[in-house]
Amino acid sequence: MVKMVFVNLPVTDMQRSIKFYEALGFEQNKEFSDENGVGMMWSDAIWIMLLTHDFYSKFLQGQTIADTQNMSGSMTAFSFDSVAAVKEFAAKAAANGGSYYHVELGIPENQMYELEIKDPDGNILSASWMAM
């Protein structure tokens, strides 16, 4: 069996989030989508699950959902084939309701390059390329 990764994100506006992630190159899997959650495929093995706050809360056992506009609970990194691809991904995010920024780590761009992308709900995705 192929190992898969499902990143679950609470969202406040499902349609806005679907459009945002589609603009970034994710594909909605309608078979795993309903009014509570939507499966967005990055690849066959990596998905983002967009979940309504009510549905997401069912998995928290008394915890509350973080206000991701003001605090971070996690950061999910995605690898890309080139620096140009990282920059293109970030530009698409900014053009579709998100934003991005660069954290200077003192690593030469020809060795590693990363941009932090915020979706419209404030969830953070790292887009990175590394010379392997």
Secondary structure, DSSP 8 states (H G I E B T S, - for coil): ----EEEEEEES-HHHHHHHHHHTT-EEEEEEE-SSEEEEESSSSEEEEEEEHHHHHTTSTT-----TTT--S-EEEEE-SSHHHHHHHHHHHHHTT-EEE----S--TTTEEEEEEE-TT--EEEEEEE--
